[in-house]
Amino acid sequence: MTLAVNNLPDVPDVSPCNYLEIIDLSYNAFEKLQGIDTAGNFISPLRGLDRLIELDLSNNKIQWVDGNFFRTVELLDLSHNALTSVGNEAMIGDNMQNLKQLRLNENQLVLCDAFFYQISRLPYLQALDLKQANMPCVCEIPNFHGVINTTSVVLENPAGCLLHEPTSVCIGPTDATFSCNGRVSKPEVTAFCKKQIKKYRPDDICDAETGQPKDTWHNPDPSSSFSLSFSLILLFCTLLV
């Protein structure tokens, strides 16, 4: 079912259509995954879709998600929204066990080790797009290295420091990637990390004890040194100096 490009302010109630396997709700104006029924009551419009495999919610204004909606989904696109967090991160590892591809790129996310721990619990995840996420250097995220054993993680590399003019770089298995035009293997990442010159402390962004983003930290403006783009420049470019 396709309801894309309709400028819908609320997610329509599609729960009676429990036979649906693919739903495209991209390019609307949703701010939350909550709908309103004909009586004006708030409802969970994606409940009960037990056969849903692909869900496209990209290019909306969604600020928060609930993993209870995505239990059967294998391909989930939440790119180009206004997400600042993924809510209770435990919902990822507990409720999204069927995921194979997860697109979170072009949001306002702040990601720390707790997020990557939950991602590491997804047994079938093949590709994870995190372009423009805010997070420490990958070398400072312990569970990131476990994730890339089985999952290709797509990160932004706008400076093209390491590879030939890539717009993004994939780290992890090379046979399960999307949305990137350059690749870096896990051994290369490990080698880079050993040589890395640290330019700032990762605990400026993340709480070292909980692995969660600090409440006192906020999304930077494009010039901030804590953006993912700058972090990748530090990770890759300093090695060439």
N, C-alpha and C positions, 0 to 999 in steps of 0.2 A: 504494500500500500504506500502511495506517495502523496504527501500533503506538503511538499516543499514549496518554498517561495510563495507563501500566502499571507505573510505578515500577521500570523495568528498571535494574539497576545497571551493565550493560555494553551496548554497542551489539551487537545480534545480527548474525550473519554473514548478510548478504543478498546477498553477491557471486554466488551461483549464480543469482539472479534478475536476470540482466543485461538483461532486457527492460523493467525498471521505468523509468518516466518520472517518477513522483511518489512521494516517500516522506515520510511524516509521523512523526517520532520525537520530537515535542514532549512536554513534561510527563512526563519520566522522571527518572532520577537519574544520568545519565552525567557523569563527570568528565573523560573523555578519549575521543577517537574511536578507540578500540582495543578489540577484542573478544577473546573466548576461545572456541576451538573445543571440540568434544566431548572432545578429548584433553587439554584444559587448556592449549593453546598459544596464545600471543598472536598475533593476526592483524589485518589491516587489513580490517575488515568491509565497507567501502564500496568496495573495489577492484573494478575491472572493470565498473563500471556505466556503460557507454558511451552509454546512451540517457537517462541521468538528466537531467531538466530542472529539477525543483523539489525542494528538500530543506529540510525544516523541522526544525531542531534547537533550537528555542526552548524556554525554560523548563526547562533542565537545569542542570548544575553544571560545564559544560565550561570548562577553564582554558586550553587551548591548541588550536590547529587547524593542520592541514597542508593546504595548497592542492592537493596531489596528488589529494585525494579529489574535487575540485570542477571538474575540467577541462571537463565538458560542461554544468555547472549554469548555468541562467539566473536562477533565483530562489533565493537562499540566505538563510535566516533563522537567525541565531545570536543573536537578542536574548534578554535575560533569562537570561544565563549568568554565569559567573565569570571571563570572559576578562580577563586583565591585559595581554595583547599578542596580536598575530596571528602570533607566531613570526617566521620569516624573512620580512620584508615583501616581499622579491623574489618570493616564491611567489605573491603577489597578481597582480603584473603579468605574470609568466611563465605561470602555470598557470590563471588564472581568466578567460580571454579572452572567454568567452561570457556573462559576468554582465550582467544587465540591472537587477536589484534586489539590493541587499545591505543586510541589516538587522543592525547591530551595537549597537543601542541597549540601554540598561539593562545594561551590563557594567561592568567596572572598568578600561577601556582608558586608556592614556596615549598620545596621538597627537601626532606632530610632523611636520615637513615631509617626511621620508622616506616616511611612510605616504601622504601625499597625492600624492607623486610617483608611487608605484606605482598609486594609484587613477587618476591621469591617463592611465595606459597602457591602461586598459580601454576598448576602442573602442565598446562597446555599452551601457555603464552609464548608466542613466537616473535612478536614485534610490538614495541612500545615507543611511541613518538612523543618526545618531551621538548621539542624545539621551543625556545623562549621561556622555559621554566627557570625560576630562580632557585639556585642551590649551590652548595659549596663545590669546589673542584671534586671531580669524581674520585680522585685519589684519597679524599678525606671521608668517603662514604663507605663503610665496611661492607654493607650488604649489596652495594652496587656490583661488586666483583663476583658475588654469587649469582646475581641476576644474569650477567652477560655470559655465564656458562651455557645457558639454554635459550636466552632471549636476545634478539637484536634491539638495541636501544638507539634511537635516532636523536642526535643532538645537533645543535646549531653550530656551524663553523664559518661565520660570514667572512672572516679575514682570509680564508684560504691559506693558512700558514703551512699546513702539513701536506695536503694533497693538492692536486692541480685544480684550482678554482672550484672547490666544492661549495654548494650552498648549504649542505648538511653532511654529517658524517655518521655512519653506522658503526657501533661497537658491539661485537658479539658474532654469533654464527652468520656466515655470509650467504646461507641458502634460505633465509627467512626474513628478508628485509623489505621495506617499502619506504617511499618518500625520501630517498637519499641518493646522492650520486658519488659518494666516496665511502670507503670502508677502512676501519682500523681494527686490527685483530687484538684479542685479549693479551697475547704476549707483548705486543707493542705498547698497549696501555700500561702494563706492568713495568716495562722498561722506562717509559716516560715518568711514571710515578717515582721510580727510584732516583731519577735525576732532577725531579721538580724543585724549583726554587720557590718557596712559599712566600707569597706576597701579602697575605692577610690570614687571620685566624678563622677557621670554620665555625668556631663557637660565636662569631659575630652574628651568624644567621640561625644556627641550630643549638638547641639545648643538649649538652653533651650527655646528660643522664637519661633523658627521655627519648632522644632522637627526633624530637618534634621541633617545628619552627618556633622561634622565640616570639612571644606576644609583643615584645617591644620592637621587633623588626617589621618593616613594611616593604611592600614592593617598591623597587627603586624606579627612578625615572630612567630614560634610555641611556643617560650618560653615567649612571652609577657604576662603580667598579665591582659591584656585587652581582651584576647581571650575568646570566649564563654565557652570553657571548664573550664577555670579558674574561670569565673564568676559563673558557676554552682557549682564549688567546694566551692566558698565563700557562695553561697546561701544555700547549703545543709550541707556541712561538718562542718561549724562553729557552727551549732546548736548542733553538737554532742560533742563539746569540753567542 
